[in-house]
Amino acid sequence: MHAIIIEDEKPSARRLQRMLLQIGVEVEVLLHSVEESIEWFQTHDHPELIFLDIQLSDGLSFEIFEAIEIKSAVIFTTAFDEYALKAFKLNSIDYLLKPIDEEDLHDAVKKFKMRIPQRRQVLVDFNEIKNLLINPLERSYKKRFSVQVGQHLKLINSDDVECFYSENKGTYLYTQNGRNYLLNSTLDQLEQEVEPNKFFRVSRKFIVNIEAIKDMLSYTNSRLEIKLNSFKGDAVIVSRERVKQFRAWLE
């Protein structure tokens, strides 16, 4: 595999290089700035895979893509929190949160290698990602939800929502005062629509409001159980693969 690392912090670049070598990926090229990267791509064959930091010493790495048509797959290495990482999820891009975990790195490389024989090319809208990351505070999120109550429509403010959950192929909104309402949206849709500083997708089944968390307990297999203020349904469990991001989101 022909891979390169673009990272302005040289110790971090060398650490990632060593980690990759341990899983059989030899990286000989380390680039550290937007300018250096553009010059390199103008005179070299593009690699199969790029490990790319977003914030470089002389600007955002998106400037590379604005100057050069990059034909490589990209795995972002970033310190951005879950708020901004929705941008990557929407574009089906792999990312690694700093400090990079060895298991996460191994999984990301394995996923990339699985794409090679299928010749799958992910088309990426880097302008969309750039806008979502640079101007996250300018994005608007849903402040209220309309629900059907008999023949009437009722509006519920997002502040009054304790959680969203799926059950029996339906998606429900559960309020702070203990009422639940059927929604027309899916949890995947809601995850993109709600304020990410306030709501977190803890599992395939639940999105919770940080203001509704009453207690958190250790659970089996390195997971967490969340106790909400009034919800009395199924146990709300933070899935194992989301625990790290959930802990970061809490802070």
For each residue, the residues with C-beta under 8 A, 3 or more apart:
1: 25 48 49 113
2: 45 47 48 49
3: 20 25 27 47 48 49 50 51
4: 27 29 30 31 40 47 49 50 51
5: 13 16 17 27 29 30 31 50 51
6: 31 32 37 50 51 52 53 56 61 64
7: 10 12 13 16 30 31 32 51 52 53 56 77
8: 32 33 53 55 56 57
9: 12 13 53
10: 7 13 14 30 32
11: 14 15
12: 7 9 15 16 53 77 98
13: 5 7 9 10 16 17 30 32
14: 10 11 17 18 30
15: 11 12 18 19 100
16: 5 7 12 13 19 20 27 51 77 100 105
17: 5 13 14 20 21 27 30
18: 14 15 21 22
19: 15 16 22 23 100 102 105
20: 3 16 17 23 25 26 27 51 105 109
21: 17 18 24 25 26 27
22: 18 19 102
23: 19 20 105 106 109
24: 21
25: 1 3 20 21 109
26: 20 21
27: 3 4 5 16 17 20 21 30 51
28:
29: 4 5 40 44 47
30: 4 5 7 10 13 14 17 27
31: 4 5 6 7 36 37 40
32: 6 7 8 10 13 36 56 57
33: 8 36 37 56 57 58
34: 37 38 56 58 59 60 61 63 64
35: 38 39 58
36: 31 32 33 39 40
37: 6 31 33 34 40 41 56 61 64
38: 34 35 41 42 63 64 67 68
39: 35 36 42 43
40: 4 29 31 36 37 43 44
41: 37 38 44 46 64 68 70
42: 38 39 68
43: 39 40
44: 29 40 41
45: 2
46: 41 70 71 72
47: 2 3 4 29 50 72
48: 1 2 3 72 73 116
49: 1 2 3 4 72 73 74 75 109 112
50: 3 4 5 6 47 70 72 73 74 75
51: 3 4 5 6 7 16 20 27 75 77 96
52: 6 7 61 74 75 76 77
53: 6 7 8 9 12 56 61 76 77 78
54: 60 61 62 76 78 80 133
55: 8 60 61
56: 6 7 8 32 33 34 37 53 59 60 61
57: 8 32 33
58: 33 34 35
59: 34 56 63
60: 34 54 55 56 63 130 134
61: 6 34 37 52 53 54 55 56 64 65
62: 54 65 66 126 127 129 130
63: 34 38 59 60 66 67
64: 6 34 37 38 41 61 67 68 70
65: 61 62 68 69 70 126
66: 62 63 126
67: 38 63 64
68: 38 41 42 64 65
69: 65
70: 41 46 50 64 65 74
71: 46
72: 46 47 48 49 50
73: 48 49 50 112 115 122
74: 49 50 52 70 93 94 124
75: 49 50 51 52 93 94 95 96 108 109 112
76: 52 53 54 88 93 94 95 96
77: 7 12 16 51 52 53 95 96 98 100
78: 53 54 84 85 95 96 97 98
79: 97 98
80: 54 83 84 85 133
81: 84 85 248 249
82: 85 86 196 200 245 248 249
83: 80 86 136 196 197
84: 78 80 81 87 132 133 136
85: 78 80 81 82 88 89 95 97 245
86: 82 83 89 90 132 191 192 196
87: 84 90 91 128 129 132 133
88: 76 85 91 93 94 95 129
89: 85 86 92
90: 86 87 128 132 192
91: 87 88 122 124 125 128 129
92: 89 122
93: 74 75 76 88 122 124 129
94: 74 75 76 88 108 111 112
95: 75 76 77 78 85 88
96: 51 75 76 77 78 100 101 104 105 108
97: 78 79 85 100 101 104 244 245 248
98: 12 77 78 79
99:
100: 15 16 19 77 96 97 104 105
101: 96 97 104 105 244
102: 19 22 105 106
103: 106 107
104: 96 97 100 101 107 108
105: 16 19 20 23 96 100 101 102 108 109
106: 23 102 103 109 110
107: 103 104 110 111
108: 75 94 96 104 105 111 112
109: 20 23 25 49 75 105 106 112 113
110: 106 107 113 114
111: 94 107 108 114 115
112: 49 73 75 94 108 109 115 116
113: 1 109 110 116
114: 110 111 117 118
115: 73 111 112 118 119 120
116: 48 112 113 119
117: 114
118: 114 115
119: 115 116
120: 115
121:
122: 73 91 92 93
123:
124: 74 91 93 129
125: 91 128 129
126: 62 65 66 129 130
127: 62 130 131
128: 87 90 91 125 131 132
129: 62 87 88 91 93 124 125 126 132 133
130: 60 62 126 127 133 134
131: 127 128 134 135
132: 84 86 87 90 128 129 135 136 139
133: 54 80 84 87 129 130 136
134: 60 130 131
135: 131 132 138 139
136: 83 84 132 133 139
137:
138: 135
139: 132 135 136
140:
141: 158 193 194 195 196
142: 145 158 193 194
143: 157 158
144: 155 156 157 158
145: 142 155 156 158 161 173 183
146: 153 154 155 156
147: 153 154 155 156 173 181 182 183
148: 152 153 154 181 182
149: 152 153 154 181
150:
151:
152: 148 149
153: 146 147 148 149
154: 146 147 148 149 181
155: 144 145 146 147
156: 144 145 146 147 160 161 173 175 181
157: 143 144 160 161
158: 141 142 143 144 145 161 194 195 198 199
159: 211
160: 156 157 175 176 177
161: 145 156 157 158 164 173 174 175 176 199 209 212
162: 174 175 176 208 209 212 228 229 230 231
163: 174 206 207 208 209 212 228 231 236
164: 161 171 172 173 174 183 187 190 194 199 206 207
165: 171 172 174 187 205 206 207 233 234
166: 169 170 171 172 186 187 204 205
167: 170 172 205 233 234
168:
169: 166
170: 166 167 182
171: 164 165 166 182 183 184 185 186 187 190
172: 164 165 166 167 180 181 182 183
173: 145 147 156 161 164 180 181 183
174: 161 162 163 164 165 178 179 180 231 233
175: 156 160 161 162 178 179 180 181
176: 160 161 162 212 229 230
177: 160 230
178: 174 175 230 232
179: 174 175
180: 172 173 174 175
181: 147 148 149 154 156 172 173 175
182: 147 148 170 171 172
183: 145 147 164 171 172 173 190
184: 171
185: 171 189 190 193
186: 166 171 189 190
187: 164 165 166 171 190 191 201 204 205 207
188: 191 192
189: 185 186 192 193
190: 164 171 183 185 186 187 193 194 207
191: 86 187 188 194 199 201 207
192: 86 90 188 189
193: 141 142 185 189 190
194: 141 142 158 164 190 191 198 199 207
195: 141 158 198 199
196: 82 83 86 141 199 200
197: 83 210
198: 158 194 195 209 210 211
199: 158 161 164 191 194 195 196 207 208 209 210
200: 82 196 207 208 210 246 249
201: 187 191 206 207 242
202: 206 207 208 226 236 237 238 239 242 246
203: 206 236 237 238 239 242
204: 166 187 239
205: 165 166 167 187 234
206: 163 164 165 201 202 203 236 237
207: 163 164 165 187 190 191 194 199 200 201 202
208: 162 163 199 200 202 212 213 226 228 236
209: 161 162 163 198 199 212 213
210: 197 198 199 200 213 249 250
211: 159 198
212: 161 162 163 176 208 209 228 229 230 231
213: 208 209 210 216 226 227 228 229
214: 227 228 229
215: 226 227
216: 213 224 225 226 227
217: 224 225 227
218: 224 225
219: 223 224 225 237 238
220: 223
221: 240
222: 240 243
223: 219 220 237 238 239 240 243
224: 216 217 218 219 237 238 243 246
225: 216 217 218 219 235 236 237 238
226: 202 208 213 215 216 236 237 238
227: 213 214 215 216 217 236
228: 162 163 208 212 213 214 231 236
229: 162 176 212 213 214
230: 162 176 177 178 212
231: 162 163 174 212 228 236
232: 178
233: 165 167 174
234: 165 167 205
235: 225
236: 163 202 203 206 208 225 226 227 228 231
237: 202 203 206 219 223 224 225 226
238: 202 203 219 223 224 225 226 242 243 246
239: 202 203 204 223 242 243
240: 221 222 223 243
241:
242: 201 202 203 238 239 245 246
243: 222 223 224 238 239 240 246 247
244: 97 101 247 248
245: 82 85 97 242 248 249
246: 200 202 224 238 242 243 249 250
247: 243 244 250 251
248: 81 82 97 244 245 251
249: 81 82 200 210 245 246
250: 210 246 247
251: 247 248
